[in-house]
Amino acid sequence: MTTNDSRTAVVVLGGGIGGQVAATVLAKKLGPMGRVVLVERLPQFVFAPSLLWLMTGDRQPEAITRGYAKLARRGVEVRHAGVTGIDPESSRVETTEGAIAFDYLVVALGAVAAPGMLPGLEEFAHHPYDLPHAERLRDTLAGFGGGRVVVAIASLPYRCPAAPYETALLIDGHLRRRGLRDRSSVTMYTPEPLPMPVAGPYIGHMVAAELARHDIRFHAKVQLERVEAGRLRFADGATAEFDLAVVIPPHRPAEVVAASPLAGPGGWVPVDRATLRTRHTNVYAIGDITAIPLENGMLLPKAGVFAHGEAEAVAGNIARRVRGDLREKPFDGHGLCFLEIGGGRAGLARGNFYASPVPQVTMYSPRRPWHAGKVAFEKYWLNRWL
């Protein structure tokens, strides 16, 4: 840095799961050698996996939101500001509160839900991908008297490969709990060939079978074109009538990243899949903002478990570089995912997504212990990191 501060400056952009982990681990590993700055626009973090429980009335907003004070107590300098520019050549980022120079940069700005990209979604449908919309959907479900429910995926990619299927299954369970399932139908639509296709056809068929067991009709390889009043319209001209529509919104990269020299096709950031380093040797990207090709031709899913693992790897490698140790511990592509099905049960998928020639992932059938595991993970995360 070109300042009087001799500490190594590491700037982390984004205070989501990856950003929290990266900043916390960096502050711990660097100690007085480092100055770790986390730039996050919002004053509070919402634990997104729990939004589906909020949707069904099983969580309150205050139970799944946290501020960033704990990070500050751990030695992280938290700046609540928007990121307006990224200049890797000059090792500088611009924010709404001024410029920040860096020795190392970790970009963790995520994938942004963009419902406005699909005509009619905001006007005629719901989604659970942020707190205000999940609360709106909760209130609508609470007053819903039964009828035709559709759950549709607008486009790829989207955050959390299991979430749309959990949405349908939890709505099914909510209707059963209220005695409304016999007067309701639940139908899913996706452009994918199977649920969670990156995990392989065996797991896709397992999830499809679970939908069938819950009497949820499943339509694959259909492209949603627009939402109208009481109707989904697809690219092939087909339509589907509904009384309640939940549409997983399109996702896009953060505009500041898409406009930066870091961006690749579609605005996502290409990285070395082992080190998460970008084309610039002191700049890393982690989590949903990245595009990481797998050997099966698909991309690594956008999911918090991968952001967490990538953040641990990147923070450790930066700390080693600061100390003059050029050895790097790679991110290994392992991850897991719970699949909530309602009724206090969940499935679990876990494995190696970097395996060759295809991901090696195992799916465990829904059981109460897996649901308890997801509840325990929620508590761990909200207490450990924030």
Secondary structure, 3 states (H helix, E strand, C coil): CCCCCCCEEEEEECCCHHHHHHHHHHHHHHHHHEEEEEECCCCCEECHHHHHHHHCCCCCHHHCEECCHHHHHCCEEEECCCEEEEECCCCEEEECCEEEECCEEEECCCEEECHHHCCCHHHHCECCCCHHHHHHHHHHHHCCCCCEEEEEECCCCCECCCHHHHHHHHHHHHHHHCCCHHHCEEEEECCCCCCCHHHCHHHHHHHHHHHHHCCEEEECCCCEEEEECCEEEECCCCEEECCEEEEECCEEECHHHHCCCCCCHHHCEECCCCCCECCCCCEEECHHHEECECCCCCECCECHHHHHHHHHHHHHHHHHHHCCCCCCCCCCCEEEEEEEEECCEEEEEEEECCCCCCCEEEEEEEEHHHHHHHHHHHHHHHHHCC
